[in-house]
Amino acid sequence: MNKLTKVGCSALCGSLAAMSAANAGDLTATGSAHVTYFSQSGTGDAVTGNPLGMQSNVTFKGSGELDNGWTFALSIAEGDASAYSSTNVDIVMGGLGSLNFDGGDSGNGIAAYDNVMPTAWEEAHGAGLSGGVKTVLGSGASNNVMYTTPKVLGTTIALTYAHAYGVTDTADKTSKVDNLSNGRGRDITIKINPSAGTEIMSGLNIYAGASTIERSKNALGIGDQYEGVGAVTYALGPVEVGVMTSVVYNGNEKTETAYHTYKNNGFGIAFNVNDDFAVSYGTYKSRKVGYAHGNGISQGGEGSREIEVTSWQASYTMGGASIRVADVVADNAGFNGSNDQEATVLSLSLAF
């Protein structure tokens, strides 16, 4: 009886040890709180209403390592009021690159390079007054898998695939139908840092990407969607400057009153006064072209075809607290030549 008891304990201990090894890893929670003051004016005496806003975010991150040295990570993001936002699983395979499984948070594919201009806080159109500009999105807004190559000579390439564009957050062991007019999405992006071992070139980064979204036979004559983006940024000392361009062709050449192509250009320059204080200026333009049929329907004036957003920004960081301010001007907001808007945004961010 005693012998059997000892064998049983040994087996149990061995099982517990195996379970412990299989579940080894870390799980952490991080979060932030944002309080903003937003004041807007413009054509038609726009009224701000209540200018105070608040947002909270919590992110859970888990990580671990396999016996062969590969690492894996899980990220679950919750948005304001603990509302579920997105999930992704990342597997880093050493010299083989990495795989990322994403629930559709616009972080993969060409969407990662939609606007990489240097800034003290946000993109020129992202500080509270977007103006309705167009940006590239690609497969990143859908359930997708992305493979990223190891860095070779300062270059990484990423391939992103979405089986059903527009479908997000599908549960395991299930399928989901969201938009039968869309099919597969495929993105390819590249980032080059051609430093060549020199300090003066180390601040140069070149970005490029392309995306194709298939349209199914249920798309009512709308063709496949194509997107492309290219950008260059350069940092030298405390100054960083960048330029970018992108194009979106939505395939809509059937609707007589619609444009099917949007061309975008951006510029940004940021100056780090010190480790805590930074200022920046940025601009972003969207121009719609390619009127569908030109059948005598008025295409509108210049103001109805181009949006321009400019923004001055500054940020100051004190440990886990950041104070930011942005002054934003949007000309022809919403592709409306009589709709010019201005906004001033103050933000307090607390990270924990």
N, C-alpha and C positions, 0 to 999 in steps of 0.2 A: 504494500500500500504506500509505504514511504517512497519507494523507488518511483512508482507511478506519479506520485505527487511532485517529485523533483523534476521528472520529465515534463509534466504539464506546465510547471512554472517556467522552465527553460524555454519551452515552445512559445509560451505567452510573451515572455520578455523579448524573444527574437522577433515575434510579430509586431510588438510595439515599437521596437527599434526600426524595423523596416518601414512602418507607417510614418515614424518621425522623419526618416530620411526622405521619404517620398513627398512629405508635406513641408520640407524645410524651405524657409523663405521669410520675407518681411511684408507686412501690410501697414501702410501709413495713411493718414488722412491730412490733407492740407485744405486751406480755404482762404477766402477773401471777402471783404465787404466793401461796397462802393457807395458813396453818397455824392450826388451831383446837384449842381444848381445850373439850370438851363434857361437862357434868356434869348428869345428869337424876335426878329423884326423883319420887315420886307414889304414887298408890293402888297397893297391892300391892307396895310396896318395889321399884320399878323399878331395875334394875341397868344402869349405864352401859356396863360392859365396858371396852374400850380407849377412853379419852377423846380420844386424839390423832388428828387428821385432817389431810389435806393435799390441796390441789387446785392445778393449774396450768392456765393458759389462754394461748393465743397467737392473735392476730388479725392477718391480713394485709389491708392496705388499699391500694387503688389508686385513683388519681384522674387526671383529665385534663380538657381543655377543647376544645370544638369551635370551628370558625371563626366561628359565629354568636354565640359567647359562652356557649352552654349548657355546663354542666359535668356530668360523670358520675363516679360513684364505685362501687367494688367493695369488698365486705367479706366475708372468709372467716374464720369463727370456728372455732377448735378448742378443745374442752373438755379435761377432764382426760386425761392420758396421751396427748396429741395425737390424741384421738378427734375425728372430724369433727362439728361442731355445726350450722352453718347458713351460708347464703350469701345475700347480697342485692345487687342492683344498683339504684343510685339515679341518676335523670336529673333535673337541675334545669333547668327551661326558662324561666328569667328570669321575666318577668311572666305567663307561662302556668301557673305552678305547678310541681309536680314529680311524677314517676312513680317508684314503688318496686316492684321485682319481688323477692319474698321467698320463700325456701325453706321457710318454716314455723317461725320461731323465736319466735312469739308476740309479736313486736314491733309488729305492725300491727293496725289495726282497733280494736275495743272492748277488746282485751286490753291495749293501751297505757295505758288508764285504769282498770284493775282495782283499783288502789289507789295514788292519787297523794298520800297523806297525807305531811306533812313528817316527817322522821325523821333521826336522827343517823347511822344505818347502814342498817338493813333495815326492811321492813314488819314490823308487830307479829308477824305469823305467818310471817315469812320468815327469822328468825334461827336456825333450827334446830329449832324446835318449832312445827309448823303447827297441830296439834290437829285437822286434817282439815277445816278450814273450806272453804267453797265460794267461788269467785271467777268472774267472767265471763271468757270466753275468745274466743268468736266465731270469725271467719274467720282470725284471725291465726295459728292453730296449723296452718294448711294452706298449700300452695303458693298464693300470692295476688298480686294486683297492687293497689296503693293509689295513688290520685290525691289530692294535697293542693293545695288552692287557694292562691294568694298571700294574704298577710295583708292584710286590708282592715278598717280601723277596729279594729285589734287582734283580729280574728277570723280563724281558719282552719278550714276544713272538709275532712274527709278521707273519701273513699269507697273501701271495700275490697271486693274480689270474689275469692272462691275457687270454682273450678269444681267441685271435688270435695272436700267437707269431710272432713278426716282424712288426706288424701294429702299427703305432704311429700317434698321433695328428689327430684323427678323429673328424670332426666337429659335433656339436650337431644335433640330429635328422637325422643322416646319418649313413651309414655303409661303410666299406672300406675293399677291398680285396687287399692284398699285396703279399703274398706268400702262394699259395695253398698247398705247401708241408708241412707246419707247422700247428699244431693245438693248443690246450690249453697249457698254462704254469702254473705251480703251484710251489710256493716256501714256505718254512718255515724257519724262522731264530729265534735264541734265543741269548740273551745277559744276562749274569749273573755277578753281582757285589756282591760276597759273603762277604760283609764287616763284617757281624756279629756284628756290632756296635763297631768294633775296628779300631783304626787309621791305624795300620800296614796292615790291609787287605783291607782298603778302596781303595787302588790303584790297586787292582786286578780286571781285566775284562776278562771274558771268552766268546768267540763268536763261534757260530756254525750255519751252514745253509745247506739246501739241495734243489735241484730244479729238476723238471722233465718237459721236453718239448715234447709234443706228435708230432709224424710224421704221416702225412696222407698217404693215398694210392697213392698219387701223388709224394711221396718222392723217387721213383725209388729204392726201396730196402733198403733205409737208415732207421735204427731203431730209437726209441725214444732217446732223449738226456738226460743225467743225469750229474748233477754237485753237488759237495760238497765242503765245506770249514770249517776249524776250526782254531782258533787263540786264543792266550793268551797274554795279555799285563799286565805289572806291573810297577807302578810308586811309587817311594819312594823318597821323597824330590825332588831334581832337576833332578833326573835321571829316565828315563822310558825305558824299554826294552820289546821286543815282539818277538814271533815266530809264524809262520803260515804255513799251508799246504792246498792245494786244488787240486781237480782233475776234469777234464772235459772229459766225454765220449761222442763223437759226433754221435755215432751210425753208422758210415760209415765203415762197414765191407765188402762192396762190391767192392769198387775201389781197384784194385790190387796194386797200387803204393802209397796208402795213409795210414797214421797212424790214429787210431781212439781214442786214449787216450792220455791226457796230464797231467802230474803230476807236481805240482808247490810247491816250498818251499821258504819262505821268512824269513828274520831276520832284526830287526831294533833296534837301540839304540840312544836315544837323551838325550842331556844334556842342561838344561836351566841355562846358566851362571848367568843370572839375568832376570828381567821381560822383557827386550828388546832384549837380545842376546841369540841365541840358536845354537847348532851345533849337527850334527847327522851323523850316518853311517848306510847304509842299503844295503841289497843284496836280489836279487830275481832270482830264477832258474826255468826254464821250461824245462821239459824233455818229449819227445814224445815216446810213447811205443805202443805195440799192433799192429804190422805191419799186415795189413789186411789178406794176404793169405800166405806169405812166400813161394812164388812159384818160387824161384830162382832169383828174381829181387833183386839187391843189396840194402841193407838198409842203406848203407853209414857207415862212421866211427863214432866214439864217438862225434866228433865235429858237425856232422850233426844231432845229436839227442838231444843235450842239449844247451840251451842258459843260460848264467849267466850275470846278470847286477849288478854292484856295484856302489855305489854313496856316496861321502862325500858332505855334505851340511852345509851351515851356513846362518842364517838370522838375520837381525837387524831391529828393528821397531822404528820409530820416529813418534808417533801420527798416522796420516793416511797414512804415507809412510813406505814402507818396502823395504829393499835392501837384495837380496838373491843371493847366488852363489852356483853352483853345479858342481862337477867334476864327470863325469860319464864314466864308462868303460863297454862295452858290448862285451863279448867273444862269438864267433860263432853266430853273429847276423843273424837273419833270418834262423836259423838252418843250417848255412853254416860254415863248419869248417875252411874255409880260409877267413873269414870275421870278423875280430876283429876291433872294433871302439872305439874311445874316443871322448869326447866332454866336453867343459867347457861352462857353461851358466851363464851369469850375468843378473839379473832381477831387475827392479825398478817398484814397484806397488804403485799406488796412489788410495786410497779409498775415496769416497765422498758420 
